[in-house]
Amino acid sequence: MSIRNKKVRTDTLKKKYTLDQFLRKRDREMGM
């Protein structure tokens, strides 16, 4: 169960990181 929770947490962090990257990239493109 704890392993599964850890995986879920990692997936959530990955999604958050990807979203953060996407927003930063979009902001850069809009800033141009």
N, CA, C and O atoms as CSV, one atom per row, in Angstrom:
chain,resi,resn,atom,element,x,y,z
A,1,MET,N,N,0.832,-1.199,0.000
A,1,MET,CA,C,0.000,0.000,0.000
A,1,MET,C,C,0.868,1.252,0.000
A,1,MET,O,O,0.588,2.204,-0.729
A,2,SER,N,N,1.921,1.256,0.815
A,2,SER,CA,C,2.778,2.445,0.863
A,2,SER,C,C,3.519,2.626,-0.465
A,2,SER,O,O,3.761,3.751,-0.901
A,3,ILE,N,N,3.875,1.511,-1.100
A,3,ILE,CA,C,4.556,1.603,-2.401
A,3,ILE,C,C,3.611,2.245,-3.411
A,3,ILE,O,O,4.015,3.094,-4.206
A,4,ARG,N,N,2.345,1.826,-3.368
A,4,ARG,CA,C,1.366,2.385,-4.294
A,4,ARG,C,C,1.198,3.885,-4.030
A,4,ARG,O,O,1.142,4.686,-4.963
A,5,ASN,N,N,1.120,4.248,-2.761
A,5,ASN,CA,C,0.974,5.668,-2.422
A,5,ASN,C,C,2.175,6.461,-2.926
A,5,ASN,O,O,2.033,7.581,-3.419
A,6,LYS,N,N,3.351,5.868,-2.796
A,6,LYS,CA,C,4.564,6.542,-3.258
A,6,LYS,C,C,4.499,6.749,-4.770
A,6,LYS,O,O,4.863,7.809,-5.278
A,7,LYS,N,N,4.032,5.725,-5.479
A,7,LYS,CA,C,3.934,5.835,-6.942
A,7,LYS,C,C,2.951,6.943,-7.320
A,7,LYS,O,O,3.210,7.740,-8.222
A,8,VAL,N,N,1.820,6.979,-6.614
A,8,VAL,CA,C,0.810,8.005,-6.911
A,8,VAL,C,C,1.406,9.383,-6.681
A,8,VAL,O,O,1.210,10.299,-7.480
A,9,ARG,N,N,2.142,9.521,-5.569
A,9,ARG,CA,C,2.747,10.811,-5.259
A,9,ARG,C,C,3.744,11.191,-6.349
A,9,ARG,O,O,3.805,12.349,-6.762
A,10,THR,N,N,4.522,10.222,-6.815
A,10,THR,CA,C,5.506,10.497,-7.866
A,10,THR,C,C,4.801,10.919,-9.149
A,10,THR,O,O,5.228,11.863,-9.812
A,11,ASP,N,N,3.727,10.225,-9.499
A,11,ASP,CA,C,2.973,10.579,-10.709
A,11,ASP,C,C,2.405,11.984,-10.590
A,11,ASP,O,O,2.415,12.750,-11.554
A,12,THR,N,N,1.905,12.323,-9.395
A,12,THR,CA,C,1.338,13.661,-9.197
A,12,THR,C,C,2.427,14.709,-9.342
A,12,THR,O,O,2.217,15.741,-9.979
A,13,LEU,N,N,3.583,14.451,-8.757
A,13,LEU,CA,C,4.696,15.397,-8.878
A,13,LEU,C,C,5.102,15.544,-10.330
A,13,LEU,O,O,5.383,16.647,-10.800
A,14,LYS,N,N,5.130,14.424,-11.038
A,14,LYS,CA,C,5.526,14.450,-12.453
A,14,LYS,C,C,4.547,15.310,-13.245
A,14,LYS,O,O,4.944,16.137,-14.065
A,15,LYS,N,N,3.239,15.092,-12.978
A,15,LYS,CA,C,2.216,15.873,-13.686
A,15,LYS,C,C,2.368,17.350,-13.371
A,15,LYS,O,O,2.300,18.196,-14.263
A,16,LYS,N,N,2.575,17.657,-12.087
A,16,LYS,CA,C,2.704,19.052,-11.673
A,16,LYS,C,C,3.928,19.671,-12.345
A,16,LYS,O,O,3.875,20.809,-12.813
A,17,TYR,N,N,5.035,18.918,-12.392
A,17,TYR,CA,C,6.255,19.420,-13.015
A,17,TYR,C,C,6.036,19.663,-14.505
A,17,TYR,O,O,6.476,20.673,-15.055
A,18,THR,N,N,5.344,18.715,-15.152
A,18,THR,CA,C,5.080,18.855,-16.588
A,18,THR,C,C,4.198,20.068,-16.836
A,18,THR,O,O,4.436,20.834,-17.769
A,19,LEU,N,N,3.176,20.243,-16.000
A,19,LEU,CA,C,2.275,21.387,-16.154
A,19,LEU,C,C,3.046,22.684,-15.948
A,19,LEU,O,O,2.852,23.652,-16.685
A,20,ASP,N,N,3.919,22.702,-14.948
A,20,ASP,CA,C,4.719,23.896,-14.669
A,20,ASP,C,C,5.599,24.226,-15.864
A,20,ASP,O,O,5.717,25.386,-16.260
A,21,GLN,N,N,6.216,23.194,-16.437
A,21,GLN,CA,C,7.065,23.383,-17.615
A,21,GLN,C,C,6.241,23.939,-18.768
A,21,GLN,O,O,6.666,24.868,-19.454
A,22,PHE,N,N,5.065,23.366,-18.973
A,22,PHE,CA,C,4.185,23.782,-20.069
A,22,PHE,C,C,3.777,25.248,-19.906
A,22,PHE,O,O,3.808,26.020,-20.864
A,23,LEU,N,N,3.394,25.622,-18.677
A,23,LEU,CA,C,2.973,27.006,-18.441
A,23,LEU,C,C,4.136,27.961,-18.672
A,23,LEU,O,O,3.951,29.030,-19.254
A,24,ARG,N,N,5.333,27.589,-18.222
A,24,ARG,CA,C,6.497,28.454,-18.398
A,24,ARG,C,C,6.791,28.628,-19.884
A,24,ARG,O,O,7.104,29.728,-20.340
A,25,LYS,N,N,6.687,27.531,-20.636
A,25,LYS,CA,C,6.952,27.587,-22.075
A,25,LYS,C,C,5.919,28.481,-22.754
A,25,LYS,O,O,6.253,29.295,-23.615
A,26,ARG,N,N,4.657,28.316,-22.351
A,26,ARG,CA,C,3.593,29.117,-22.952
A,26,ARG,C,C,3.799,30.602,-22.629
A,26,ARG,O,O,3.607,31.461,-23.489
A,27,ASP,N,N,4.189,30.894,-21.392
A,27,ASP,CA,C,4.426,32.292,-21.012
A,27,ASP,C,C,5.540,32.885,-21.855
A,27,ASP,O,O,5.458,34.039,-22.275
A,28,ARG,N,N,6.581,32.101,-22.105
A,28,ARG,CA,C,7.708,32.579,-22.926
A,28,ARG,C,C,7.211,32.893,-24.330
A,28,ARG,O,O,7.557,33.929,-24.895
A,29,GLU,N,N,6.396,31.998,-24.897
A,29,GLU,CA,C,5.905,32.203,-26.267
A,29,GLU,C,C,4.984,33.427,-26.329
A,29,GLU,O,O,5.027,34.187,-27.297
A,30,MET,N,N,4.164,33.617,-25.312
A,30,MET,CA,C,3.251,34.762,-25.303
A,30,MET,C,C,4.028,36.059,-25.081
A,30,MET,O,O,3.622,37.122,-25.549
A,31,GLY,N,N,5.146,35.962,-24.365
A,31,GLY,CA,C,5.953,37.150,-24.084
A,31,GLY,C,C,6.655,37.676,-25.329
A,31,GLY,O,O,6.966,38.864,-25.411
A,32,MET,N,N,6.906,36.802,-26.296
A,32,MET,CA,C,7.603,37.214,-27.518
A,32,MET,C,C,6.749,38.172,-28.337
A,32,MET,O,O,7.174,38.623,-29.401
